[in-house]
Amino acid sequence: MQFTSRELRYFHHKYRGGKSIPAHILDCTLGAILLWALLFFALRFFGAPWRGALLLGLCLCISLGSFVAILWRYRFQRFLSRELARLRCGVSLESLTLLPEAEYEAICRQLFAARFPDRTPRSAYRGYYYPEEACFCYAFHNHPKAPVGIRQMMAIYRKLQRLGASACCLLSASSYVDDAAAFSRRLGISFTLLGQKELLSFAAQTLPPVSEAQLHRAIEEEMRHFYAEGGLIHNAVAPNKYRAYLTCAFFLLLWYFLFRFNLLYPIAAVLCLLLALASYRTSRGSSLKAGSTDSSSTDGK
């Protein structure tokens, strides 16, 4: 697959952990200078003349730098391969969830039938119940970015109680939040949680291959979210930062009232309070969004 220069910059940026190119160059330069100094002092310690220690240290630095550059390029290519595989899986899973409900349920029904080849299920609560196994099978129609939450697991548990089932097999195109997986283990019922890997491996022949245009669109969307979340304004009003702003505002006001230095202190305190308010609103919005996602219409009712 051919990447655009903008996409390659994004993958380099992501591979470096969000560091910009100047910051990466500065890190490499400082690291090389420090390594050169360490090699110089080590060679001088073993009796090398200072000029020879400088030249030999420089040669060793260049050799090590070349090796690190080759290793970095190899690891970046592997990173690109993993990212492409992840994006293909994401596009395929999204295509699955965008299928009409009847087609999606047909794929899930075939997957459940493959797990119980000699059993005949009956429809129950928009799922499939196998009386011989006392097992209830259900497929969540969640979007891949909307994990199965504990409320959805509670809805499934109520269905199991009504059916008298002792086992449950769940399938989802999204992941399961940690609370939901832990809750399933505490219920005393044998839960089998099937996820993205099982669904994709079974539906691989049904779905059309992912095109390069779809991959480019997926990369573009990720780039937009990545740079938006890494922006200065987003980081300044990130959730759960309001406590730090409130603490800073408290000490600024305390310093002003105790020492009466400058009016800039209360102005800075007011600014911290405004940032704390914005951060708190962001935190509340994130929690409400998570709650609405968890209690969506895909809870198996």
C-alpha positions in Angstrom: 0.0 0.0 0.0 1.3 3.4 -0.9 1.1 6.1 1.8 1.0 9.8 1.3 3.6 12.0 2.9 1.1 13.3 5.4 0.2 9.7 6.4 3.8 8.7 6.8 4.4 11.8 9.0 1.4 10.7 11.1 2.8 7.2 11.5 6.2 8.5 12.4 4.7 10.8 14.9 2.6 8.0 16.5 5.6 5.7 16.5 7.7 8.2 18.4 5.0 8.5 21.1 3.7 11.8 19.9 7.0 13.6 19.8 7.5 16.2 17.1 10.4 16.0 14.6 12.5 18.8 16.3 12.0 17.1 19.7 13.1 13.7 18.2 16.2 15.4 16.6 17.1 17.1 19.8 16.8 13.8 21.7 19.0 12.0 19.2 21.6 14.9 19.2 21.8 15.0 23.0 22.0 11.2 23.2 24.8 11.1 20.7 26.8 13.9 22.5 26.3 12.1 25.8 27.4 8.7 24.3 30.4 10.4 22.7 31.4 11.9 26.1 31.0 8.6 27.9 33.1 6.8 25.3 35.8 9.5 25.4 36.1 9.3 29.2 36.1 5.4 29.1 38.9 5.4 26.5 40.8 8.0 28.4 40.4 5.8 31.5 42.1 2.9 29.7 45.0 5.0 28.7 44.2 6.3 25.2 45.5 9.7 24.2 42.9 12.5 24.2 43.0 13.0 20.4 42.7 9.3 19.7 39.9 9.0 22.3 38.0 11.7 20.6 38.3 10.2 17.1 37.7 6.6 18.2 34.7 7.7 20.3 33.3 9.6 17.3 33.7 6.5 15.1 32.1 4.3 17.6 29.2 6.8 17.9 28.7 6.9 14.2 28.7 3.1 14.0 26.3 2.7 16.9 24.1 5.4 15.4 24.0 3.6 12.0 23.0 0.4 13.7 20.3 2.1 15.7 19.0 3.8 12.6 18.8 0.4 10.8 17.1 -1.1 13.8 14.7 1.8 14.1 13.7 1.5 10.4 13.1 -2.2 10.8 11.0 -1.8 13.8 9.1 1.1 12.1 8.3 -1.2 9.2 6.9 -3.8 11.6 4.9 -1.1 13.4 3.4 -0.1 10.0 2.5 -3.7 9.3 0.7 -4.0 12.7 -1.1 -0.7 12.1 -2.3 -1.8 8.7 -3.5 -5.1 10.1 -5.3 -3.2 12.9 -6.9 -0.8 10.5 -8.1 -3.6 8.2 -9.7 -5.4 11.2 -11.4 -2.1 12.2 -12.8 -1.5 8.7 -14.0 -5.1 8.4 -15.6 -5.0 11.8 -17.3 -1.7 11.0 -18.6 -3.2 7.7 -20.0 -6.1 9.7 -21.9 -3.9 12.2 -23.2 -1.8 9.3 -24.8 -4.8 7.7 -28.6 -5.1 7.9 -29.7 -6.6 11.1 -30.9 -9.8 9.4 -27.6 -10.4 7.6 -25.6 -9.7 10.8 -27.8 -12.1 12.8 -27.5 -14.8 10.0 -23.7 -14.7 10.3 -23.8 -14.9 14.1 -26.3 -17.7 13.9 -24.0 -19.7 11.7 -21.1 -19.1 14.1 -23.2 -20.4 17.1 -24.3 -23.4 15.0 -20.7 -24.2 14.3 -20.0 -24.4 18.1 -23.0 -26.7 18.6 -23.2 -28.7 15.3 -25.5 -31.5 16.5 -28.0 -29.3 18.4 -31.1 -27.4 17.3 -31.7 -24.1 19.0 -34.9 -22.2 19.5 -35.2 -18.4 19.3 -35.5 -16.6 22.6 -35.0 -12.9 23.5 -33.5 -12.2 20.1 -30.9 -14.9 20.7 -30.7 -18.6 20.5 -31.2 -21.1 23.3 -29.9 -24.7 23.2 -32.0 -26.7 25.7 -29.7 -29.7 25.6 -26.8 -27.6 26.7 -28.8 -25.2 28.8 -26.8 -22.5 26.9 -28.1 -19.1 25.7 -26.3 -17.6 22.7 -26.6 -13.9 22.0 -24.8 -11.5 19.6 -24.4 -7.8 20.5 -24.8 -5.4 17.6 -22.4 -2.9 19.0 -20.2 -0.7 17.0 -16.5 -1.7 17.3 -15.8 1.6 19.2 -18.7 1.0 21.7 -17.5 -1.7 24.1 -20.0 -4.1 25.8 -20.7 -2.6 29.2 -22.0 -3.9 32.5 -25.5 -2.8 31.9 -25.7 -5.0 28.8 -24.3 -7.9 30.8 -27.0 -7.3 33.4 -29.7 -7.4 30.7 -28.3 -10.8 29.5 -28.2 -12.1 33.1 -31.9 -11.4 33.5 -32.6 -13.3 30.3 -30.5 -16.3 31.7 -32.6 -16.2 34.8 -35.9 -16.4 32.9 -34.6 -19.2 30.7 -33.0 -21.1 33.5 -29.8 -21.3 31.5 -26.6 -22.5 33.2 -24.2 -21.3 30.4 -24.0 -18.4 28.0 -22.1 -17.7 24.8 -21.8 -14.0 23.9 -20.5 -12.6 20.6 -19.6 -9.0 19.9 -17.9 -7.0 17.2 -16.6 -4.7 20.0 -14.5 -5.4 23.0 -15.8 -6.0 26.6 -15.0 -3.4 29.3 -13.1 -4.8 32.3 -16.1 -4.4 34.6 -18.3 -6.4 32.3 -15.8 -9.3 32.0 -15.3 -9.3 35.8 -19.0 -9.2 36.4 -19.6 -12.3 34.1 -17.1 -14.2 36.2 -18.9 -13.4 39.5 -22.3 -14.6 38.4 -21.7 -18.3 38.9 -22.7 -19.0 35.2 -20.3 -20.3 32.6 -19.8 -17.4 30.2 -18.0 -17.7 26.9 -17.1 -14.2 25.6 -16.4 -14.3 21.8 -15.0 -11.1 20.4 -13.6 -9.5 17.3 -11.1 -12.2 16.5 -13.6 -15.0 16.4 -16.2 -12.9 14.4 -13.6 -11.8 11.8 -12.2 -15.3 11.3 -15.7 -16.7 10.7 -17.0 -13.9 8.5 -13.8 -13.4 6.5 -15.3 -15.2 3.5 -18.5 -13.2 3.7 -17.0 -9.8 3.7 -15.4 -8.1 0.6 -11.7 -7.4 0.9 -10.8 -4.0 2.3 -9.9 -1.5 -0.4 -7.1 1.0 -0.2 -9.6 3.9 -0.4 -11.2 2.5 2.8 -7.9 2.3 4.5 -7.0 5.9 3.5 -10.3 7.1 5.0 -9.7 5.2 8.2 -6.2 6.7 8.5 -7.6 10.1 7.8 -10.1 9.7 10.6 -7.5 8.5 13.0 -5.2 11.4 12.1 -8.0 13.9 12.8 -8.6 12.4 16.2 -5.0 12.0 17.1 -4.0 15.6 16.3 -7.2 17.0 17.9 -6.5 15.1 21.2 -2.9 16.1 21.1 -3.6 19.8 20.8 -2.8 22.4 23.4 -6.4 23.4 24.1 -7.5 19.8 24.4 -4.7 19.0 26.9 -5.3 22.2 28.9 -8.9 21.3 29.6 -8.5 17.5 29.7 -10.7 15.6 32.1 -9.5 15.2 35.7 -7.2 18.2 35.5 -9.5 20.4 37.5 -8.1 19.3 40.8 -4.6 20.5 39.8 -6.0 23.9 38.7 -8.0 24.3 41.9 -4.9 23.5 44.0 -2.9 26.0 41.9 -5.6 28.7 42.3 -5.7 28.1 46.1 -1.9 28.6 46.6 -1.9 31.7 44.3 -4.6 33.3 46.3 -3.0 32.3 49.6 0.3 33.8 48.5 -1.4 37.0 47.5 -3.3 37.4 50.8 -0.3 36.5 52.9 2.3 38.7 51.2 0.3 41.2 49.1 2.8 41.1 46.3 1.2 41.7 42.9 -2.3 41.7 41.4 -1.0 39.2 38.8 -1.5 36.4 41.5 -5.3 36.8 41.8 -5.6 37.2 38.0 -3.7 34.0 37.5 -5.8 32.3 40.2 -9.0 33.3 38.4 -7.5 31.9 35.1 -6.8 28.6 37.0 -10.4 28.6 38.2 -11.7 29.1 34.7 -9.5 26.2 33.4 -10.7 24.1 36.3 -14.3 24.8 35.4 -13.6 23.9 31.7 -11.8 20.7 32.7 -14.6 19.7 35.1 -17.2 20.2 32.3 -15.1 18.1 30.0 -14.9 15.4 32.7 -18.6 15.4 33.2 -19.3 15.3 29.5 -17.0 12.2 29.1 -18.7 10.4 32.0 -22.2 11.1 30.6 -21.1 10.0 27.1 -19.7 6.7 28.6 -23.0 6.2 30.4 -25.1 6.8 27.4 -23.0 4.4 25.4 -23.3 1.7 28.0 -27.1 2.1 28.2 -27.6 2.2 24.4 -30.2 0.2 22.5 -27.8 -2.7 22.0 -28.1 -3.9 25.5 -30.0 -7.0 24.5 -33.4 -6.0 25.5 
